[in-house]
């Protein structure tokens, strides 16, 4: 028997990275508060690094969706893989030329297009899809705010009907096939 409600436990588990990052910031400020020629700079640097970690953790937390779609996403050494019951495939990050956000049949999807014209559709709410944030953020010229804004806009508009696709990122140094 637990004294904490299961929803609270699940929320704390989901936000564990942000909570740890806040702990690093607090520890850094505590070190700085102790004073001294060594502890003040060390504490402030630790608090600054912790604040950067907090920002990244909160972005990842907003990017993560509940698991509602079939299939599983894998991100391994610059390669994104989606293993679904009906479709799937792999895309190498250096071969990506375009990233789109679209809604098909009421399901929100990421569409990743390679230089050879092949595309991979990955549901936003597939298991492991939260790993895509770091992979997408590593693309040259990617705006992390655009990733999160695409999810927020589509969530507010509702995903009950087909929307036009929204281009999130396009590689500048290669010609994207249309």
Buried (B, 14 or more C-beta within 10 A) or exposed (E): EEEEEEEEEEEEEBBEBBEEBBEBBEBBBEBBEEEEEEBBEBBBEBBEBBBEBBEBBBBBBEBBBEBEBEBBBBBEEEBBBBBBEEEBBBBEBEBBBBBBBBBBEEBBBBBBBBBEEEEBBBBBBBBBBBBBBBBBBEBEEBEBEBBBBBBEEBEEEEBEEEBEBBBBBBBEEEEBEE
